[in-house]
Amino acid sequence: MAPKALIDHFAIYVKDIKKTRAFYEPLLTLLGAEVKNDFEEQGYVGYERPGYANQFGFAYDPSKPVGMSHIAFRADSKELVQQFYELALKNGGQDNGRPGIREHYAPDYYAAFIFDPDGNNVEVSTRS
């Protein structure tokens, strides 16, 4: 049974669900997540990491605003933070903060930041 969590699932609205899926799916696979709800034709794709309590997804709805969200994914190591950052850049993301220690958050907070294709601020972090 997954641990309790304040948030059951979270989704961001996107301009192009296929383009967004091509960006996020390799990144989420790198972190151990897998597709849980594949309703791409209806406008939603959701991912879960086995043993974790939440689901992250994205949705297409032309009536909803896109971008300006902040999403923080947890990695199991500094190496995964680095790999996530490099893969995100390769997949069309834009740098918003190279991997490194963020002492203003905590002395052991190691993170990187990317803007996804819709302008969302995507963070990946670990505590070493």
C-alpha positions as CSV (number, residue, x, y, z in Angstrom):
1,M,0.0,0.0,0.0
2,A,1.3,3.4,-0.9
3,P,2.1,5.9,1.9
4,K,-0.5,8.5,2.7
5,A,-0.1,11.8,0.9
6,L,-1.7,15.3,0.9
7,I,-2.0,15.2,-2.9
8,D,-3.5,12.3,-4.8
9,H,-2.6,13.6,-8.2
10,F,-1.5,16.7,-10.0
11,A,-1.9,17.7,-13.6
12,I,-0.7,20.6,-15.7
13,Y,-2.5,21.9,-18.8
14,V,-0.5,21.8,-22.0
15,K,-0.7,23.1,-25.6
16,D,0.2,19.8,-27.3
17,I,-0.3,16.5,-25.5
18,K,1.9,14.5,-27.9
19,K,4.8,17.0,-27.7
20,T,4.5,17.1,-23.9
21,R,4.5,13.3,-23.7
22,A,7.6,13.1,-25.8
23,F,9.3,15.6,-23.4
24,Y,8.2,14.1,-20.1
25,E,7.9,10.3,-20.7
26,P,11.7,9.7,-20.9
27,L,12.3,11.9,-17.9
28,L,9.7,10.2,-15.8
29,T,10.9,6.8,-16.9
30,L,14.4,7.8,-15.7
31,L,12.9,8.4,-12.3
32,G,11.2,5.1,-12.2
33,A,7.7,6.2,-13.1
34,E,5.4,4.5,-15.5
35,V,2.2,5.4,-17.4
36,K,-0.8,4.7,-15.1
37,N,-3.6,6.3,-17.0
38,D,-3.2,6.6,-20.8
39,F,-6.2,8.6,-22.0
40,E,-4.2,10.6,-24.6
41,E,-7.1,10.6,-27.0
42,Q,-9.3,12.1,-24.4
43,G,-6.7,14.6,-23.3
44,Y,-4.9,13.1,-20.2
45,V,-1.8,11.0,-19.5
46,G,-0.9,10.2,-15.9
47,Y,2.3,8.7,-14.4
48,E,3.0,6.9,-11.1
49,R,6.1,5.6,-9.5
50,P,5.4,2.2,-7.8
51,G,5.3,2.5,-4.1
52,Y,4.7,6.3,-4.2
53,A,1.4,7.9,-3.2
54,N,0.9,10.5,-6.0
55,Q,0.3,10.7,-9.7
56,F,1.6,13.4,-12.0
57,G,-0.1,14.0,-15.3
58,F,-0.8,16.5,-18.1
59,A,-4.0,17.4,-19.8
60,Y,-5.0,19.1,-23.0
61,D,-8.0,21.5,-22.8
62,P,-7.9,24.5,-25.2
63,S,-10.0,26.5,-22.7
64,K,-7.4,26.3,-19.9
65,P,-4.3,28.4,-19.4
66,V,-1.0,26.8,-20.0
67,G,2.4,27.3,-18.3
68,M,3.6,29.1,-15.2
69,S,3.4,26.0,-12.9
70,H,6.2,24.7,-10.8
71,I,6.7,21.0,-10.5
72,A,9.3,19.3,-8.3
73,F,10.3,15.7,-8.9
74,R,12.4,13.7,-6.4
75,A,15.4,11.8,-7.7
76,D,17.3,9.1,-5.7
77,S,20.7,10.5,-6.4
78,K,22.8,13.5,-7.7
79,E,23.6,11.4,-10.7
80,L,19.9,11.1,-11.6
81,V,19.4,14.9,-11.1
82,Q,22.3,15.4,-13.6
83,Q,20.9,12.8,-16.1
84,F,17.3,14.3,-15.8
85,Y,18.7,17.8,-16.5
86,E,20.7,16.7,-19.5
87,L,17.8,14.7,-20.9
88,A,15.4,17.5,-20.4
89,L,17.7,19.9,-22.4
90,K,18.1,17.3,-25.1
91,N,14.2,16.9,-25.3
92,G,13.6,20.6,-25.8
93,G,13.7,22.0,-22.3
94,Q,15.4,25.3,-21.5
95,D,17.9,25.8,-18.7
96,N,16.6,27.5,-15.5
97,G,19.3,26.4,-13.1
98,R,22.1,23.9,-13.6
99,P,22.5,21.0,-11.1
100,G,24.0,22.0,-7.8
101,I,23.6,22.5,-4.1
102,R,20.9,25.0,-3.1
103,E,22.0,26.0,0.4
104,H,19.2,28.5,0.7
105,Y,16.8,25.6,0.8
106,A,18.9,23.2,2.9
107,P,22.6,22.4,3.2
108,D,22.1,19.0,1.4
109,Y,19.5,20.1,-1.2
110,Y,20.8,19.2,-4.7
111,A,18.6,20.4,-7.6
112,A,18.3,21.4,-11.2
113,F,15.7,23.5,-12.9
114,I,14.3,23.4,-16.5
115,F,11.5,25.2,-18.3
116,D,9.4,22.6,-20.2
117,P,8.1,23.4,-23.7
118,D,5.0,25.1,-22.2
119,G,7.1,27.3,-19.8
120,N,6.5,25.4,-16.6
121,N,9.4,25.4,-14.2
122,V,10.4,21.8,-13.7
123,E,12.7,21.0,-10.8
124,V,14.4,17.7,-9.9
125,S,16.1,17.3,-6.6
126,T,17.6,15.0,-4.1
127,R,19.1,15.3,-0.6
128,S,22.5,13.8,-0.2
